[in-house]
Every structure is written in C-alpha cells, then in structure tokens.
C-alpha cells in the first residue's frame, strides 16, 4: 500500500510539473507587446522570455503562414509592409503554448518631402464635393459626392460651367473614378456598386458589384491594365477588368502605417494618394506599399472644417492638378 501511494504521488508530481506552465504570461514573454511595437524592414524579430526560459524546448514563429526559428530578420521575402499575422508556438516540457498577434512592419527608409511651386490657379466649382478627379482628352472628369447631390461632370480646365453632367440616383454617394479600356469606373461609398460609364457621352454602360475584399468605395485609378482601389483603410487593392483580385498592398512609411487612403492617381509607375483629412499626398511604390515621398499642400489648402478637404489629384503633363471638396480653385503644381 505504501509503495502504491508513492507511485501515485510520483505520477501526480510529474503531471503537475508538465502543466505548471500553461500560458505565455507565465513565461514573461514580450510577444504581445509587438501589437504596439512596430518593427522596420531589416530589423530582427526576436521574442524574449523573462522567466522559465530554461524550461523552453523550442520556439516556432509563423509569419504570414510560414514557419521560422526565433529570431528572424524581416525582409520582403518573409514580411510585408503593414500588418503581418504572426503566431508563436512555444514547446515546454512536451506541451505547447500558442499565441498570435498582428505585427506592424514599417519601411526601412524614411520618406522625403517634395518641394513644389504653384504654376497656375484655375477656378473650381464650389458645388462639387470632389471624390474623383482626372484629366483626359483636354478636359477634367470629376465625380462629386453626397447623397442627393452626386454627379459625374466634365469641363475644360479653367471653365466655370460644365460641358457634361450626369446626376446620380439620390441613393448613390459617388466616390472615385478611373479610366480603363475606354470605360469610366465610378466607385460608390456604401452602396457596394461600381458604375461604368462611356467617357464620350457619360451614358451608363453597366452596374457591377463591388468586390467583397473592399470595405467601402473610396479612391480608384488605373495603371492601364488593372483597376487600383482604396477603401479607407491602409489597403490598396489591384483588380483586373473583371474585378478579380490580383493582389493587395498596405501603405506604410518609416514612422507609421497610413490609413484613410483616399483619392488615387497612377503617375509614372507610382501611386499618388491623399490621406483623407490631411494636406498630404503620398507617393507610393505599387510593388510593396512603401511611401517614398510626400507633398505637404498646407500652403494651398482651403480646408476650414472636416468636409472641405484635399481630395483631387490629376496628372497634367509633367505637372499635377490638385483640388479639394468644394474648393474654389484647382492648383497646377510642379516639382522644384
């Protein structure tokens, strides 16, 4: 009887030893701190343990679906700019402990400010709550938002009246517009529709369903092959003409992940994007989402409140045309 009791006690002791560490917090790890602790490309991700480290058999990090040993050097082969799903499995005394976070990864290079000069100023209708804006065939194409006021218009640069105007259904809030294969694609804000127009007479050709990957419709442009869209987050999506998702990037610079990405324009193999509610236009590498440069348009901003914000970017030869919601002017600017 005494021998049986000793054996039972021994078994209970072994089981207790194997289960005395059951959570990551007991290991005093800094793993969960990485939710608010961004790293840069080129940095080393190394999870540390402040207690019971000698009891750890092994650590496996799963970054974007692939397994790595701790530590791991971040590069574009194993990480993306923006939020990266990161899981950790710690093996302790034959059992495993699991944790997961979204790891924010920033650019390893600082974005630089672009100096510019104002070349010319043109009038802009203060009726237009600018959402989409581009220059094509010697005229401006512009979509204006707000329910019961949404419209698609064209006009000559410098003109104060519209050459063409198509009003949208009162239930539509027009957003960004882009030209691809002689069709104008117009996003809608929350109606989950993409309206397709003939650029010659602005007649409605078809109505498409917004891709499910998009949270809302904000900005859109084209690289000549794909439609490039923003949805108010840090994400920029690339779709083919049939709205099949090709890929996605997240917009990040050296100091932050940029959210509220709005109006888009594709210029010389770069995406120009304004950050809603700010006076900044970002110049983004379309391959990886890296913010390489930026404009600060504070000196020409007509923003007085939360609505009349910068929201129009158009290529005009080697210059840019910029305006905003209900702004009285369009500014032609050039890099210095």
Secondary structure, 3 states (H helix, E strand, C coil): CHHHHHHHHHHHHHHHHHCCCCCHHHHCECHHHHHCCCEECCCEECCCECCCHHHEEEEEEEECCEEEECCEECCCCCCCCEEEEEEEEEEECCEEEEEEEEEEEECCCCCEECCEEEEEEEECCCCCCEEEEEEECCEEEEEECCCCCCEEEEECCCCCCCCEEEECCCCCCEEEEEEECCEEEEEECCCCEEEEECCCCCCEEEEEECCCCCCCCCCEEECCCCEEEECCCCEEEEECCCCCEEEEEECECCCCECCCEEEEEEECCEEEEEECCCCEEEEEECCCCEEEEEEECHHHCCCCCCCCCEEEEEEECCEEEEEECCCCEEEEEEEC
